[in-house]
Amino acid sequence: MLKILQVTLQDFSRPQLREKLKKIILNDAFTHIATVNPEFLVSAQKNKKFLNLLQNTLNICDGFGIKVLAKLFHQKNITRITGVELAEMICKTAAETHQSVFFLGGQGVAGKAAQAMQLKYKNLKIAGSLDGDENSFEEIKKTSPDIILVAFGAPKQEFWISEKASQIPSLKLAIGVGGTFDFWASKVKRAPKIMQKTGLEWLWRLCQEPLKRAPRIWKAVVVFPCLALKEKFKK
């Protein structure tokens, strides 16, 4: 467990997280998982609503910068599990436990992402898929999903889950998945494995989408370390 910039992150190994997901999915209680990266933490410092939300979710480390600073500032090793990996882990677990998954968002790729996961995990039950708009909620609710993956981007997807999940009685797990559907639908190509493992996936994305990614990279690479350093020396 690690607390950084007022947000607590859990530290699960991959086998531990798989077991945790099974327990969540087979339980009647609802769990909101957030895949926290440096950009989340920076945004939460200015957006108190977002900060409060992250203080009440199950947070998994999805950021190489968090892993590095955890080691430097807190002498802690924390397992980094990307949102894409975690979302696929959830789909695999859902297939094994016969739970249904709804795919929401993704700018026209939700259906393709759902098909890709169903091809990979034959027993995966797709509750439905929608690009998502204000009129879609009742349609989602009617499908009675056990799990929902929301791809609106942060913090919109986290706010949607916080506001809507309690109105879906069947729901056991919800997670914001950002651009995951784009990867699954082959709309965007992921960085080579070596770049993923060494924490350089941000550079790959910056080269692909410089205008979109530059402000996010600035937050992650410059602003986040400065805020974390300031927090450390306050103590």
Disulfide bonds with the S-S distance in Angstrom:
none
